[in-house]
Amino acid sequence: MILITKPKDDEKLFKAAIKYNFKFLGLALGFILGLVIFLATNWLLIKGGYTAPNGEYVVGPRLQLLSQFFFGYKVSFFGSIVGFFYGFAIGTLGGAVFGLIYNKIVGLRN
């Protein structure tokens, strides 16, 4: 059995399904980005580091670059918590802005 829909029903479905809830999108992306920073930092702590030629013990030299942008972040357990909050804030703002812009563009199209 083939279900035949009217063109108006298809248009209603397209208009309803295409828009994002920017608040939930922002929260979801914020949680994901915060969790990625948290897990990456703790993974490097569990994995361990190496001793540099000058005798300094180094853990995650590339992830330490986040301290240039995130005040208070270090590759440590406390730093992973700080990184989670920074990642959550940036992901939430970025996701919400993306959702708002996307919804505006879709609104112009319809």
N, C-alpha and C positions, 0 to 999 in steps of 0.2 A: 504494500500500500504506500503510495506516494503522498506526502503531505504538501499541499499547495497553499502558499501563504499569499496574502495580498501585498502589494508594494508598500502600502502604508504601514503594515505590521513590520516589514523589514526595516523601514526607515526608523520606526520607533525603537526597535531592538538595537540598531546601529548607534543611534544617539544615546541610548541608555548605557550601552556596554563600553563605549569608547572613553568616557571620562574617568580620571583617577580621583580617589579621595586623597588629596595632597597631604592631609594630616597623618593618615596611616602610612602612606608611602614614605614620608619623612621619618616617622618613628621606626619603620621597618629597616630602612637604609641606615639610619643612625645606629640601631642596635647591631646590625650586621657589621658595619665599619668598626664600631667599638669592640665587638667581639673578635674581629680579625686582628686588631692591634693587640688586644689582651692575650689572645692565644699565640700569636707570633712571638711576642716578648717572652712569655713563659716557656714556649717551645725552645727558644734559644737558651734560656736559663737552664732547662733540663739537659739540653744537648751539650752545653758547656762551650768554652771558648778555647783560645790558644794563647801562648805566651809570645808576645812581640819581640823583635830583636833587642829592644831596649829593656826587656825584662818585665814589661807591664802585661798583666793578664787582660785580654780583650775578649769581650762577649758581644757579638752582633755589631760590628762597626758600621754597617749600613743602616741598621735600625736606630743606632745612636744619632743619626742625622735628624731624626724627628725632634730631638731636643732643640734644634735650631728654630723650630716652629711652635712646639708645645712647651711652654714654660713649666718646669718641674718634672719633665719626663726624663727617665733614665732606663737603661735596660736592667731592671730589677723588678721584684714583685710589686713593690709600691709604685714603681714607674708604669707597670702594666695597668694598674688601677687608674692612675692619672691618664694614661693613654686611652683607656676605655672611655672615660668621660669626654676627653677631647674628640675622639672618634665619633662618639654618640652625638655630640653637639654639631660637629661639622657635617656628619651624615644626615642628621635631622634637618638642618638648614638647607643643605644641598638638595635633598630629596623633596622637601616642601617647595623650594623654588622651582625645581624641575617640574613637579606636578602642576604648579600654578601656571607656568609658562606653557606646558603641554595642553592644559585645559583651555587656556586662552586661544591657542592656535586651533584647537578642535572647535571651539566656539565660533571662530571666524569662518571655519569651513562649513559649518552647519548653518 
